[in-house]
Amino acid sequence: MSDITPAPVDSLKNIATAGYALQAAGFVTGGLGNLVAVVLAYVKRDDARGTAYAEHLRWQINTFWGTLVGMVLGWLTIIVLIGFAILFVTTIWLIYRIVKGWLALHEGKPLYLSS
């Protein structure tokens, strides 16, 4: 018998909401919000396992890593000018992921990782 109790579902929804807010704040904080959001998602993903919020935390984790790869690639190739396009597309992709995830969370709709 375990003394550990799972996190309440309302708490997980608040965590997922905070993750999206932190990702959005990353535009103002120079990416620091994104870093805090991914750490939060990694810390809480075991608590969310088996709930609808597990998808949101995974979505946020995948968003962080995809954005990081895009930004690094963009900055490495900026000298040959294609980097500007990569940075632009990565930024649009990040905005899309934040909006899609946050809306799905707010509306209680499923969030499919294949999208």
N, C-alpha and C positions, 0 to 999 in steps of 0.2 A: 504494500500500500504506500502511495506516495503523498507527501505533504504539499506537493507542488500543484497549484490549481491553474488551469488555463486562463489566459487573459480574457476579460469580458469582451464580447463582440463590439460593444460601443467604443471601448478603448482602442480596439484594432481599427475601427473606422476613423477615429481621431488620429491615430498614427499614420494611416494612409493619407488622410487629408493634409496632415503636417508635411508629409513627404512631398506631395505635389506643391504645397506652398513654398517649401524650401527650394524645390527645383526652380520654381518661378522666381524666387528671390535671388537665385544664382545669377540672373541677368544684372542685378544691382550689386551683388557682393563679389563679382569677379569669379564666380564658380564655387565659392565657399559653401553656399547654400546647397549646391548639388552634392558636394562631398558629405555634408552633414546628413542629407537625405539618404544617401546610399548606406552610410554607416547605420542609420536608424533602421532602414529596411533590412539590412543583414542581421541586426540584433533582434528584431521582432519577427523574422520570417518563420522561425520554429514555432512561436506562439500562434502564428496565423495558419499554420498547416491544417488543412481540412476545412478552412473557412473560405468564403468568397473573397476575403481580403488578402489571401495568400497570392492570388493573381496580381493584385495591385502592387504588392511589394516586389514581386518578381518583375513586373513591368517597369517599376522604378529602378530596379537594379540593372535591367537590360538597357534602359534609357541612359543611365549614367555611363555604362561601359561603351555603348555605341557613340554617345556624344564625345567621350574622351578620345576614342579612336579617330573620329572625324576631325576633332580639333587638332590633335597632334599631327595627323596627316595633312591637314590644311596649313598649319604653321610650317611644317617641314617643306611644303611645296610652294610656299608663298613667293619664293624667289623666282619661280618659273611662271608666276601669275595664275596658274590653275588653282593655287591655294585659296585665292579669294573666292572662287566658285565653290570649292569644297567647304570653306567656312560658312558661306551663305547657306548652302544646302543643309549642312549640319544644324545650323541655327533654326531653320524652318522645320526640320525634322524634330528637333527638341521641342519647339513650340507645339507642334502637332501632337507629340506624345504626351505632353503635360495636359493639353486641352482634352484630348480623347480620354485619357485616364481619369482626369478630375470629373469630367461630365459623366462618365460611366459610374464612377463612385457615387456621385451625387444623385444620379437617377436610379441607382440600385440595379443597373443593367450589367450583364456579364461582360467581362473584358477578355477578349480572346487574344492570346499571345501570338497567334499566327497572323494577326492583322498588322 
